[in-house]
Amino acid sequence: MIKATQQQTKAHNRSLLLQLVYDRQQVSRAELARLTGLTRTTVSGLVAELIQDGLVEEVGLGPSIGGKPPTLLQIVADSRSLLGVDLASHEFHGAVVNLRGQVQYRYSIPLKGDAEVDPLERVYELVDGLLPMCKSPILGIGIGTPGLVNSEQGIVRYSVNLDWRNLPLGANLKERYHLPVCVANDCQAAALAETTFGANKNTPNLIVVKVGRGIGSGIVLNGRLYGGDDFCGGEIGHMVISDEDVDCRCGHKGCLEAVASSQAILTRVQAAFSSSPVLSQMVHSPQEVDLQVLINAYHAGDTLILSELKRIGMYLGIAFANLVSVLNIHKIVLAGSLVVGASDGIIPSAYETMWNRSLDLLGKEMVLETSRLGNDIVVLGAAALLMQAELGLV
């Protein structure tokens, strides 16, 4: 066993104190010493450094328990700017985020009509637009991208939708901006956002399934993001679950992504446009049907779209049954504008299929719900990656 150096021990203790201040909202030095077992002298010295670095501040006095009232400490949420980037949609979306996950500025780059432009150039354009909006020291750049990602090396091994293979995205961004960079699969980032900033904060076991142009899942086991042996855990979008003769961009047929993604339903609805009087009243041509139009038409009672949403729910339910049977996790959170905007058209069908395809005991205990983090979920997850890597906050 290799003994930790004095510097490593100090860094560990500093990170431990910062985590407690972050989690406790407001806490005294004496309470930090009690919770950690560190001496008051050690705690005072490390807290002084955190205050000097602008990460922690004193915010007044707490209640006295017989002596002098203790001085309370809290995180300075705006002490650092975090750049979170989401590359998983029809547009690249980014935001400047503080340490509490509060979005301070958003910026997007549409991708339509850019077939001949390298997506990496659009990433640079997005980051260039975010940097001037940072009002405090920049902690780094966090990226959530579709595809198979080696998070340790920041390499996108294969992204079907972006047509990237073995792209050293992290190294490219570090060389250009001279900032720390974290890169992860977008669905894994979404799962981290849900357990860091979402309604399922600190939930030990959780699956987040993100439905968009692609489909994937992020898995949290025992409070830790599960990546698998090659950082590709949760890649459910290219499981072949249908015998339909539907091509997927990965080269197979009948993948979950090919039959149940937002692009899949748009393609089917656009093809059946003439049979929908509701859609015909909203837009003039199939090409004008986008996700928001589709969601609006569903809420207006369009039977075609309801049928398609049930179909998506059925396919998702098949995937959920497999996840439940293998992992025995009781909660799945759905993310993505389609499943959030039309959840009551999708979830009942997903429930029914999942129950019919898994053991009663496993299926009946399952909870399906939608995320409350909206379209920022990947951006927030990318920011959480930075907090974890650079400050030790989880």
WORA-V922393 format. One record per backbone hydrogen bond with DSSP energy under -1.0 kcal/mol. NH is the residue of the N-H (numbers start at 1). CO is the residue of the C=O. If there is no record, write none. Layout:
nh:NH co:CO
nh:NH co:CO
//
This chain:
nh:9 co:5
nh:10 co:6
nh:11 co:7
nh:12 co:8
nh:13 co:9
nh:14 co:10
nh:15 co:11
nh:16 co:12
nh:17 co:13
nh:18 co:14
nh:19 co:15
nh:20 co:16
nh:21 co:17
nh:22 co:18
nh:23 co:19
nh:24 co:20
nh:26 co:24
nh:27 co:73
nh:32 co:28
nh:33 co:29
nh:34 co:30
nh:35 co:31
nh:36 co:32
nh:37 co:33
nh:43 co:39
nh:44 co:40
nh:45 co:41
nh:46 co:42
nh:47 co:43
nh:48 co:44
nh:49 co:45
nh:50 co:46
nh:51 co:47
nh:52 co:48
nh:53 co:49
nh:54 co:51
nh:55 co:50
nh:56 co:50
nh:57 co:74
nh:59 co:72
nh:62 co:70
nh:72 co:60
nh:73 co:27
nh:74 co:57
nh:76 co:55
nh:77 co:75
nh:79 co:76
nh:81 co:137
nh:82 co:97
nh:83 co:140
nh:84 co:95
nh:85 co:142
nh:86 co:93
nh:87 co:144
nh:92 co:109
nh:93 co:86
nh:94 co:107
nh:95 co:84
nh:96 co:105
nh:97 co:82
nh:98 co:102
nh:99 co:77
nh:101 co:98
nh:104 co:96
nh:105 co:96
nh:107 co:94
nh:109 co:92
nh:111 co:90
nh:114 co:111
nh:117 co:114
nh:121 co:118
nh:123 co:119
nh:124 co:120
nh:125 co:121
nh:126 co:122
nh:127 co:123
nh:128 co:124
nh:129 co:125
nh:130 co:126
nh:131 co:127
nh:133 co:130
nh:134 co:131
nh:139 co:81
nh:141 co:180
nh:142 co:83
nh:143 co:182
nh:144 co:85
nh:145 co:184
nh:148 co:158
nh:150 co:155
nh:151 co:149
nh:154 co:150
nh:155 co:150
nh:156 co:167
nh:157 co:148
nh:157 co:155
nh:158 co:148
nh:159 co:164
nh:163 co:159
nh:164 co:159
nh:166 co:157
nh:167 co:156
nh:169 co:167
nh:170 co:154
nh:172 co:168
nh:173 co:169
nh:174 co:170
nh:175 co:171
nh:176 co:172
nh:177 co:173
nh:178 co:174
nh:182 co:141
nh:184 co:143
nh:186 co:145
nh:189 co:185
nh:190 co:186
nh:191 co:187
nh:192 co:188
nh:193 co:189
nh:194 co:190
nh:195 co:191
nh:196 co:192
nh:197 co:193
nh:198 co:193
nh:201 co:198
nh:202 co:195
nh:203 co:200
nh:206 co:220
nh:207 co:331
nh:208 co:218
nh:209 co:333
nh:210 co:216
nh:211 co:335
nh:212 co:214
nh:216 co:210
nh:217 co:234
nh:218 co:208
nh:220 co:206
nh:221 co:224
nh:223 co:204
nh:224 co:221
nh:226 co:219
nh:231 co:228
nh:233 co:227
nh:235 co:232
nh:236 co:234
nh:239 co:236
nh:241 co:254
nh:242 co:254
nh:246 co:244
nh:248 co:252
nh:251 co:248
nh:254 co:246
nh:256 co:239
nh:257 co:237
nh:259 co:255
nh:260 co:256
nh:261 co:257
nh:262 co:212
nh:265 co:261
nh:266 co:262
nh:267 co:263
nh:268 co:264
nh:269 co:265
nh:270 co:266
nh:271 co:267
nh:272 co:268
nh:273 co:270
nh:275 co:272
nh:276 co:273
nh:280 co:276
nh:281 co:277
nh:283 co:279
nh:288 co:285
nh:289 co:286
nh:294 co:290
nh:295 co:291
nh:296 co:292
nh:297 co:293
nh:298 co:294
nh:299 co:295
nh:300 co:296
nh:301 co:298
nh:302 co:297
nh:306 co:302
nh:307 co:303
nh:308 co:304
nh:309 co:305
nh:310 co:306
nh:311 co:307
nh:312 co:308
nh:313 co:309
nh:314 co:310
nh:315 co:311
nh:316 co:312
nh:317 co:313
nh:318 co:314
nh:319 co:315
nh:320 co:316
nh:321 co:317
nh:322 co:318
nh:323 co:319
nh:324 co:320
nh:325 co:321
nh:326 co:322
nh:327 co:323
nh:328 co:324
nh:332 co:367
nh:333 co:207
nh:334 co:369
nh:335 co:209
nh:340 co:336
nh:341 co:337
nh:342 co:338
nh:345 co:342
nh:346 co:343
nh:347 co:343
nh:350 co:346
nh:351 co:347
nh:352 co:348
nh:353 co:349
nh:354 co:350
nh:355 co:351
nh:356 co:352
nh:357 co:353
nh:363 co:359
nh:364 co:360
nh:366 co:363
nh:367 co:330
nh:369 co:332
nh:371 co:334
nh:376 co:373
nh:377 co:374
nh:380 co:376
nh:381 co:377
nh:382 co:378
nh:383 co:379
nh:384 co:380
nh:385 co:381
nh:386 co:382
nh:387 co:383
nh:388 co:384
nh:389 co:385
nh:390 co:386
nh:391 co:387
nh:393 co:387
//
